[in-house]
């Protein structure tokens, strides 16, 4: 009886995995809306990333260190790089809005996303997604997180993601990098979205991912880093991501890189998968009698961002939007005075 049950389980798993046949761009389904995600932000992130609620789709642990409420909204236009057959749809879009709320327990986040694309070579269908996540910093080096999401449209999905980020400033195995961050995730634990019986669910279910990032050059005005990421969607594909970033004057970040998708390459529909993005930060100050000041947000930041990516299926995407970081990030550690000028302890 026990042997028969094991054979049945393995047969079911083999059937699911052998049916893995996502459409072009399927592995990026939940990353199309936001410039940072479209531009290959690996699951480890990097020191130049301004984390928003959208990042939990990559790794739900990334937001654990955020100290401020962050509201964000982005939109992406998807269109062919070359002429398509007559009568084909020639435009798609993806939009989202997110909110990130820190608390004493941890950091809560929520995202609403819509994807609308029936381009023949990039057919992801029409759908809406609701996602909620929670992240917590266990200590100075370890963050953990989890999220739950559902997608409704031409098909439906209900799944969860788990992730961690390990921060180690100095690691002997990579002597040329500083501020090293390691991460791991297991995504799409559940049912994936599928808009057609001709393709399997996407992104691939039970997808393990690992990534590492760090800084290889740092001066008073410029910081440059790199990231590497590896994913095994449904254990039936290999997706590799390599990126670099440059942060200038702690204000302007330029990010570029390349992604390799083994399945799409073998199928012959892999695009250049090159990307570039830019974001910048502006300080904003509210009047003392304004609503923002009443809530302690008289000094805040707005982070506009834009990205371009040449995708699989002979299409390209341009994404833009902004995030509002409410309040001032606390970068000064508490000061403890043991002996003051008068000789008294405090």
SVG drawing of the C-alpha trace seen along z (x, -y; Angstrom):
<svg xmlns="http://www.w3.org/2000/svg" viewBox="-11 -76 51 78">
<polyline fill="none" stroke="black" stroke-width="0.4" points="0.0,0.0 2.8,-2.4 4.7,-1.6 1.7,-2.2 1.1,-5.6 4.7,-6.6 4.4,-5.6 1.2,-7.6 2.8,-10.7 5.9,-10.5 3.7,-9.9 1.6,-13.0 4.7,-15.2 6.3,-13.9 3.1,-14.7 3.1,-18.2 6.7,-18.8 6.6,-17.3 3.7,-19.6 5.9,-22.7 5.4,-24.9 5.0,-28.6 4.5,-31.3 7.2,-33.8 7.7,-36.1 5.8,-33.9 8.6,-33.8 8.4,-37.7 4.6,-37.7 4.6,-39.4 7.7,-41.6 6.4,-43.5 4.9,-46.5 7.8,-48.1 11.0,-49.4 13.2,-47.9 11.7,-44.4 11.6,-44.7 15.3,-45.7 16.4,-42.4 16.5,-43.2 17.7,-39.9 16.2,-38.3 19.2,-39.6 18.6,-43.2 21.5,-45.6 22.6,-48.6 21.1,-51.1 17.6,-49.6 14.8,-51.6 12.5,-48.8 8.8,-49.0 5.9,-46.6 6.4,-45.4 9.7,-43.8 7.9,-41.0 7.1,-39.4 10.9,-38.8 11.6,-38.0 9.2,-38.7 12.1,-39.2 13.6,-42.2 11.4,-44.8 12.2,-43.8 14.6,-46.7 12.3,-49.5 11.6,-52.1 9.1,-54.3 5.7,-54.0 6.2,-53.6 3.4,-54.2 4.1,-53.3 2.5,-53.2 3.9,-52.1 2.8,-51.3 4.5,-49.4 3.8,-49.5 4.6,-46.3 4.8,-46.5 6.6,-44.6 10.2,-45.3 9.3,-44.5 6.1,-44.3 3.8,-41.4 1.4,-39.6 -1.7,-41.6 -4.5,-41.4 -2.2,-40.7 -2.6,-42.7 0.3,-45.1 0.0,-46.5 0.0,-45.2 0.3,-46.8 0.9,-46.1 0.0,-48.4 0.2,-48.2 -0.1,-50.1 1.6,-49.1 1.8,-50.1 4.4,-49.1 3.8,-49.7 6.5,-49.1 5.4,-48.2 6.9,-46.9 6.0,-43.3 7.6,-43.6 6.8,-45.1 3.5,-44.6 2.9,-45.1 0.2,-44.9 0.1,-45.1 -2.6,-45.3 -1.4,-44.4 -3.1,-44.1 -1.5,-42.5 -3.2,-42.9 -1.4,-41.4 -2.7,-39.2 0.2,-40.0 0.5,-36.8 4.2,-36.3 3.7,-37.5 0.3,-36.2 -0.1,-36.5 -3.8,-37.1 -5.8,-39.5 -5.7,-39.3 -5.7,-41.1 -3.5,-40.1 -3.8,-40.8 -0.7,-40.1 0.0,-40.6 3.3,-40.1 5.1,-40.2 8.8,-40.6 10.9,-40.7 14.5,-41.4 15.5,-38.6 18.8,-40.3 21.3,-42.6 22.2,-39.9 19.1,-37.9 15.7,-38.9 12.8,-36.5 9.5,-37.0 6.4,-35.4 3.6,-36.4 0.3,-35.1 -1.3,-36.1 -4.2,-35.3 -4.7,-36.1 -8.0,-36.1 -8.6,-36.6 -8.5,-34.2 -7.5,-31.7 -6.7,-31.8 -3.8,-31.3 -3.5,-30.9 0.0,-30.6 2.6,-31.7 6.3,-32.7 8.9,-32.2 12.3,-34.0 15.3,-35.1 18.2,-37.6 21.5,-37.1 23.6,-40.2 27.4,-39.7 29.6,-42.7 32.8,-40.8 32.9,-37.3 36.3,-35.5 34.9,-33.7 34.3,-37.0 37.2,-39.2 36.6,-41.9 33.0,-42.6 31.6,-44.5 28.1,-44.8 27.4,-41.3 23.9,-40.0 22.8,-36.4 19.3,-35.3 17.1,-32.3 13.4,-31.9 10.9,-29.3 8.2,-30.9 4.8,-29.9 4.0,-27.3 0.5,-26.5 -1.4,-26.9 0.1,-29.1 -1.8,-31.3 -2.6,-30.0 -4.6,-31.8 -4.8,-28.9 -5.0,-25.1 -2.1,-25.2 0.4,-26.5 1.3,-25.4 0.9,-27.6 3.3,-30.5 5.6,-31.4 6.6,-27.8 5.3,-26.2 7.8,-25.4 10.6,-27.6 13.8,-27.7 15.9,-30.8 19.2,-32.0 21.1,-35.3 24.1,-37.2 24.9,-40.9 27.6,-43.3 29.6,-46.4 32.9,-46.2 33.7,-50.0 32.9,-52.7 34.0,-56.3 32.5,-59.4 30.3,-60.1 30.1,-56.8 29.2,-53.3 29.2,-50.4 27.9,-46.9 26.9,-43.7 24.4,-40.9 24.0,-37.3 20.8,-35.3 19.8,-31.8 16.3,-30.3 15.0,-26.8 11.3,-27.2 9.5,-23.9 12.9,-22.2 12.4,-22.2 14.2,-25.4 17.2,-27.5 17.0,-31.3 20.2,-33.2 20.4,-36.9 23.5,-39.1 23.3,-42.8 25.4,-45.9 24.4,-49.2 26.0,-52.5 24.8,-54.9 25.9,-58.6 25.9,-61.0 23.4,-58.7 20.8,-60.2 20.9,-58.7 21.0,-55.0 21.6,-53.4 21.2,-49.7 21.8,-47.4 22.2,-43.7 21.2,-40.6 19.0,-37.5 19.3,-34.1 16.3,-31.7 17.2,-28.2 13.8,-27.1 13.1,-30.2 16.5,-30.0 16.0,-26.3 12.5,-27.2 14.0,-30.0 11.9,-32.8 14.4,-34.3 15.0,-38.0 18.1,-39.9 16.7,-40.2 18.9,-43.3 17.7,-45.9 18.5,-49.4 16.8,-51.5 17.3,-54.7 15.9,-56.2 16.6,-59.3 15.6,-60.6 14.1,-64.1 13.5,-65.4 10.2,-67.1 9.2,-69.3 5.6,-70.1 4.3,-73.1 4.2,-72.9 0.4,-73.1 -0.1,-70.5 -1.6,-67.0 1.9,-65.5 3.5,-67.5 0.8,-66.5 1.8,-62.8 5.5,-63.5 6.1,-63.4 7.1,-67.0 10.4,-65.7 9.9,-62.8 11.3,-61.5 9.9,-60.8 11.7,-58.3 10.7,-58.4 12.0,-55.5 12.0,-54.3 13.2,-51.2 13.5,-49.7 13.8,-46.0 14.0,-44.0 11.9,-40.9 11.3,-37.4 8.7,-37.0 10.1,-39.9 8.6,-42.5 10.0,-45.3 8.7,-47.1 9.0,-50.6 8.1,-51.1 7.8,-54.2 6.3,-55.4 7.3,-56.7 7.5,-55.7 6.8,-58.0 8.9,-57.3 7.1,-59.1 9.2,-60.6 13.0,-60.6 15.0,-57.4 16.8,-57.1 20.5,-56.5 21.9,-57.7 22.4,-55.1 21.3,-55.9 23.9,-57.8 24.6,-56.7 26.5,-59.2 28.3,-57.5 29.9,-60.6 29.0,-64.2 30.9,-67.4 29.6,-67.8 30.7,-64.4 27.2,-62.9 26.1,-59.6 23.1,-59.6"/>
</svg>
